Amino acid sequence: MKKNTKKAQIKRWFLSGKTLTPKEAINLFDSYRLAAVVAELKDKDGLKIINLQKQFNVNYGVYKIVKNGENLNLFTNIKKT
C-alpha cells in the first residue's frame, strides 16, 4: 500500500484540475515547500505544471497542471476572483 504523503496529496489535487498557492498548500496539506514539491512533480513524475503568478498579478506562486491537449493560451487571460 502506498503512503498518503504530502507529495501524493498535492499531486491528486493538481490532477483534479485545481490551482494551488503556497498558503493553500500550508492550510490543506501542512506543506511549507510547495515550490519544491512542484519541482519534484515536474522532474520526477513528468507532470506539466505552470505558474500563473503573472496572470493573477500577485507576488506568490499560483500553480496549475496542464493536461495533455490543453491549450496554454486558455490561461493567459485568467483573473483572480
C-alpha positions, -999 to +999 in steps of 0.1 A: +000+000+000+013+035-009+018+061+017-005+091+016+024+116+015+021+154+011+035+150-024+008+124-033-019+146-018-007+176-038-004+155-070-040+143-066-051+180-060-034+191-093-048+161-112-083+172-102-077+204-122-074+228-093-049+256-087-028+257-056-010+286-038+016+282-011-009+294+015-034+268+004-007+241+005+001+250+041-036+250+051-047+219+032-016+197+034+007+212+060+033+216+032+056+246+036+077+239+005+052+239-024+077+251-049+100+221-041+071+197-044+061+212-077+097+209-090+097+172-079+064+165-096+077+181-128+111+165-127+104+130-114+068+125-122+068+143-156+038+165-148+034+198-167+027+223-140+027+260-148+029+291-125+001+316-132+017+343-110+018+369-137-017+361-149-030+367-114-007+397-109+004+385-075+037+381-057+034+344-049+031+312-069-003+301-083+003+266-097-019+246-121-014+214-140-017+215-178-032+183-191-024+167-224-041+186-252-049+216-230-042+249-247-018+271-227-034+302-242-065+295-221-045+307-190-033+340-204-064+360-195-073+344-162-082+369-134-082+361-097-117+360-082 
